[in-house]
Amino acid sequence: MLPQFIALFLLSISTHLFVSTSESMSIYEALRSNGLPMGLLPKGVKDFRLDDAGQFEVYLDQECNAKFENELHYDRNVSGTLSYGQIAGLSGISAQDLFLWFPVKEIRVDVPSSGLIYFDVGVVFKQFSLSMFETPRDCLAVQRKDPHDEGFIALSKSLWGKLQYSLNQINLDRFIVWEE
């Protein structure tokens, strides 16, 4: 067990040093060299930065959504800390589950690989087949509705979650809903 840990540790350090010193490496190659699938980020990465500590920032042309088993939303800027087998402190990616969007806080794969990838969305880890993320997906531009248009109410993600919870707690059969 100890020799495997030492080998993994040395591989992680050498991979990290290689990623840090290679200026011509793409973000997709950086993901792959850290044991992560290239498809975690969509096509259309305009620019990226990766420092010696593994901190990275990815810049996309626009906000977009990519369809996997669930839909993922990418902000124009995605950032986190890249290390072997995981991205921690992630911001800029949200995952849809049912009708709600949850920010993805961390992504990790098992080492050695079980063929699964885990997305930490705060309350749970969602697991998916690693093979779904092998290649970068097309990312469709998000058409934002103006919340000030008639008929729209703007709610933050946390307020929307609280509203959903409250609605689930009451008996909706007692309410009559009509359109004017």
C-alpha positions as a Markdown table, in Angstrom:
| # | Residue | x | y | z |
|---|---|---|---|---|
| 1 | Met | 0.0 | 0.0 | 0.0 |
| 2 | Leu | 2.8 | 2.4 | 0.9 |
| 3 | Pro | 4.7 | 1.9 | -2.4 |
| 4 | Gln | 1.5 | 2.6 | -4.4 |
| 5 | Phe | 0.9 | 5.8 | -2.4 |
| 6 | Ile | 4.5 | 6.9 | -3.0 |
| 7 | Ala | 4.2 | 6.1 | -6.7 |
| 8 | Leu | 0.9 | 8.0 | -7.0 |
| 9 | Phe | 2.4 | 11.0 | -5.1 |
| 10 | Leu | 5.5 | 11.1 | -7.3 |
| 11 | Leu | 3.3 | 10.8 | -10.4 |
| 12 | Ser | 1.1 | 13.7 | -9.2 |
| 13 | Ile | 4.1 | 15.9 | -8.5 |
| 14 | Ser | 5.8 | 15.2 | -11.8 |
| 15 | Thr | 2.5 | 15.7 | -13.7 |
| 16 | His | 1.9 | 18.9 | -11.9 |
| 17 | Leu | 5.4 | 20.2 | -12.7 |
| 18 | Phe | 4.9 | 19.2 | -16.3 |
| 19 | Val | 1.6 | 21.0 | -16.5 |
| 20 | Ser | 3.0 | 24.1 | -14.8 |
| 21 | Thr | 6.0 | 24.5 | -17.1 |
| 22 | Ser | 4.4 | 23.7 | -20.4 |
| 23 | Glu | 3.2 | 26.9 | -21.9 |
| 24 | Ser | 1.9 | 25.3 | -25.1 |
| 25 | Met | -0.4 | 22.8 | -23.3 |
| 26 | Ser | -4.1 | 23.2 | -23.8 |
| 27 | Ile | -6.5 | 23.1 | -20.9 |
| 28 | Tyr | -7.8 | 19.8 | -22.3 |
| 29 | Glu | -4.3 | 18.3 | -22.1 |
| 30 | Ala | -3.9 | 19.7 | -18.6 |
| 31 | Leu | -7.1 | 17.9 | -17.5 |
| 32 | Arg | -5.9 | 14.6 | -19.2 |
| 33 | Ser | -2.4 | 14.8 | -17.6 |
| 34 | Asn | -4.1 | 15.1 | -14.2 |
| 35 | Gly | -6.2 | 12.0 | -14.7 |
| 36 | Leu | -9.4 | 13.8 | -15.6 |
| 37 | Pro | -11.4 | 13.5 | -18.8 |
| 38 | Met | -11.1 | 16.3 | -21.4 |
| 39 | Gly | -14.8 | 16.6 | -21.7 |
| 40 | Leu | -15.3 | 18.3 | -18.4 |
| 41 | Leu | -14.9 | 21.6 | -20.2 |
| 42 | Pro | -16.9 | 22.3 | -23.4 |
| 43 | Lys | -15.6 | 23.3 | -26.8 |
| 44 | Gly | -15.0 | 27.0 | -27.2 |
| 45 | Val | -12.4 | 27.7 | -24.5 |
| 46 | Lys | -11.0 | 31.1 | -25.6 |
| 47 | Asp | -8.1 | 31.3 | -23.1 |
| 48 | Phe | -6.9 | 29.7 | -19.8 |
| 49 | Arg | -4.4 | 30.2 | -17.1 |
| 50 | Leu | -2.8 | 27.6 | -14.9 |
| 51 | Asp | -0.3 | 28.4 | -12.1 |
| 52 | Asp | 2.2 | 26.3 | -10.2 |
| 53 | Ala | -0.3 | 25.6 | -7.4 |
| 54 | Gly | -2.9 | 24.2 | -9.8 |
| 55 | Gln | -5.1 | 27.2 | -9.7 |
| 56 | Phe | -6.7 | 27.7 | -13.1 |
| 57 | Glu | -9.1 | 30.0 | -14.9 |
| 58 | Val | -10.9 | 29.2 | -18.1 |
| 59 | Tyr | -12.4 | 31.8 | -20.3 |
| 60 | Leu | -15.2 | 30.9 | -22.7 |
| 61 | Asp | -16.7 | 33.0 | -25.5 |
| 62 | Gln | -20.1 | 33.0 | -23.8 |
| 63 | Glu | -22.2 | 31.3 | -21.2 |
| 64 | Cys | -23.4 | 28.0 | -22.5 |
| 65 | Asn | -25.1 | 24.7 | -21.7 |
| 66 | Ala | -23.9 | 21.2 | -22.7 |
| 67 | Lys | -26.0 | 18.1 | -22.6 |
| 68 | Phe | -24.7 | 15.0 | -20.9 |
| 69 | Glu | -26.9 | 12.7 | -18.8 |
| 70 | Asn | -27.9 | 15.9 | -17.1 |
| 71 | Glu | -27.4 | 19.4 | -18.5 |
| 72 | Leu | -24.3 | 21.4 | -17.4 |
| 73 | His | -24.2 | 25.2 | -17.4 |
| 74 | Tyr | -20.9 | 26.9 | -17.9 |
| 75 | Asp | -20.4 | 30.6 | -17.0 |
| 76 | Arg | -18.0 | 32.7 | -19.1 |
| 77 | Asn | -15.3 | 32.2 | -16.5 |
| 78 | Val | -14.7 | 28.8 | -14.8 |
| 79 | Ser | -12.1 | 28.5 | -12.1 |
| 80 | Gly | -10.8 | 26.0 | -9.5 |
| 81 | Thr | -7.8 | 24.1 | -8.3 |
| 82 | Leu | -6.6 | 21.2 | -10.4 |
| 83 | Ser | -4.8 | 18.3 | -8.8 |
| 84 | Tyr | -4.4 | 14.7 | -9.8 |
| 85 | Gly | -7.9 | 13.1 | -10.1 |
| 86 | Gln | -9.9 | 16.2 | -8.9 |
| 87 | Ile | -10.9 | 19.8 | -9.3 |
| 88 | Ala | -11.5 | 21.5 | -6.0 |
| 89 | Gly | -12.9 | 25.0 | -5.2 |
| 90 | Leu | -14.7 | 24.9 | -8.5 |
| 91 | Ser | -16.8 | 27.9 | -9.6 |
| 92 | Gly | -18.6 | 28.6 | -12.9 |
| 93 | Ile | -20.2 | 25.2 | -13.5 |
| 94 | Ser | -23.8 | 24.3 | -12.5 |
| 95 | Ala | -25.6 | 21.0 | -12.9 |
| 96 | Gln | -29.3 | 20.6 | -13.5 |
| 97 | Asp | -31.2 | 18.0 | -11.6 |
| 98 | Leu | -34.9 | 17.8 | -12.3 |
| 99 | Phe | -35.8 | 21.5 | -12.7 |
| 100 | Leu | -33.2 | 23.0 | -10.3 |
| 101 | Trp | -29.7 | 24.1 | -10.9 |
| 102 | Phe | -27.0 | 23.3 | -8.4 |
| 103 | Pro | -23.4 | 24.8 | -8.4 |
| 104 | Val | -20.8 | 22.1 | -8.8 |
| 105 | Lys | -18.2 | 22.6 | -6.0 |
| 106 | Glu | -15.8 | 19.7 | -6.8 |
| 107 | Ile | -15.2 | 17.1 | -9.4 |
| 108 | Arg | -13.2 | 13.9 | -8.7 |
| 109 | Val | -12.5 | 10.5 | -10.2 |
| 110 | Asp | -11.4 | 7.4 | -8.3 |
| 111 | Val | -7.7 | 6.5 | -8.4 |
| 112 | Pro | -7.3 | 3.8 | -9.6 |
| 113 | Ser | -10.3 | 4.4 | -11.8 |
| 114 | Ser | -13.6 | 2.7 | -11.2 |
| 115 | Gly | -15.0 | 4.2 | -14.4 |
| 116 | Leu | -17.0 | 6.7 | -12.3 |
| 117 | Ile | -16.8 | 10.5 | -11.9 |
| 118 | Tyr | -18.3 | 12.4 | -9.0 |
| 119 | Phe | -19.8 | 15.9 | -9.0 |
| 120 | Asp | -20.1 | 17.5 | -5.5 |
| 121 | Val | -23.2 | 19.7 | -5.7 |
| 122 | Gly | -23.3 | 20.6 | -2.0 |
| 123 | Val | -25.8 | 18.2 | -0.5 |
| 124 | Val | -24.8 | 15.1 | -2.4 |
| 125 | Phe | -22.2 | 13.6 | -4.8 |
| 126 | Lys | -23.8 | 12.9 | -8.2 |
| 127 | Gln | -22.0 | 10.0 | -9.9 |
| 128 | Phe | -21.8 | 9.5 | -13.7 |
| 129 | Ser | -20.0 | 7.2 | -16.1 |
| 130 | Leu | -16.5 | 8.6 | -16.8 |
| 131 | Ser | -16.9 | 7.7 | -20.5 |
| 132 | Met | -19.6 | 10.4 | -20.9 |
| 133 | Phe | -16.9 | 13.1 | -20.4 |
| 134 | Glu | -14.2 | 11.7 | -22.7 |
| 135 | Thr | -14.4 | 14.4 | -25.4 |
| 136 | Pro | -15.4 | 18.1 | -25.1 |
| 137 | Arg | -19.0 | 18.7 | -26.0 |
| 138 | Asp | -20.5 | 21.5 | -28.1 |
| 139 | Cys | -21.9 | 24.1 | -25.8 |
| 140 | Leu | -25.1 | 26.0 | -26.8 |
| 141 | Ala | -25.3 | 29.7 | -26.0 |
| 142 | Val | -27.7 | 30.5 | -23.2 |
| 143 | Gln | -30.5 | 32.9 | -24.2 |
| 144 | Arg | -31.3 | 34.8 | -21.1 |
| 145 | Lys | -34.7 | 36.2 | -20.7 |
| 146 | Asp | -34.9 | 39.7 | -19.3 |
| 147 | Pro | -36.3 | 39.3 | -15.8 |
| 148 | His | -38.0 | 42.7 | -16.2 |
| 149 | Asp | -40.1 | 41.5 | -19.1 |
| 150 | Glu | -43.8 | 41.0 | -18.3 |
| 151 | Gly | -44.5 | 37.7 | -16.7 |
| 152 | Phe | -41.0 | 37.0 | -15.3 |
| 153 | Ile | -40.0 | 37.0 | -11.6 |
| 154 | Ala | -36.2 | 37.0 | -10.9 |
| 155 | Leu | -35.1 | 34.7 | -8.0 |
| 156 | Ser | -31.7 | 33.8 | -6.9 |
| 157 | Lys | -30.8 | 30.1 | -6.9 |
| 158 | Ser | -30.9 | 29.9 | -3.1 |
| 159 | Leu | -34.3 | 31.7 | -2.9 |
| 160 | Trp | -35.7 | 29.4 | -5.7 |
| 161 | Gly | -34.6 | 26.4 | -3.7 |
| 162 | Lys | -36.3 | 27.7 | -0.6 |
| 163 | Leu | -39.5 | 28.4 | -2.5 |
| 164 | Gln | -39.5 | 24.9 | -4.0 |
| 165 | Tyr | -39.1 | 23.4 | -0.6 |
| 166 | Ser | -41.9 | 25.6 | 0.8 |
| 167 | Leu | -44.2 | 24.6 | -2.0 |
| 168 | Asn | -43.5 | 21.0 | -1.4 |
| 169 | Gln | -44.5 | 21.3 | 2.2 |
| 170 | Ile | -48.0 | 22.7 | 1.5 |
| 171 | Asn | -51.0 | 21.0 | 0.0 |
| 172 | Leu | -51.4 | 22.5 | -3.4 |
| 173 | Asp | -54.9 | 21.0 | -3.9 |
| 174 | Arg | -56.2 | 23.9 | -1.8 |
| 175 | Phe | -55.1 | 26.5 | -4.3 |
| 176 | Ile | -56.8 | 27.6 | -7.5 |
| 177 | Val | -54.5 | 29.0 | -10.2 |
| 178 | Trp | -55.8 | 31.0 | -13.1 |
| 179 | Glu | -54.4 | 33.1 | -15.9 |
| 180 | Glu | -55.6 | 36.6 | -16.5 |
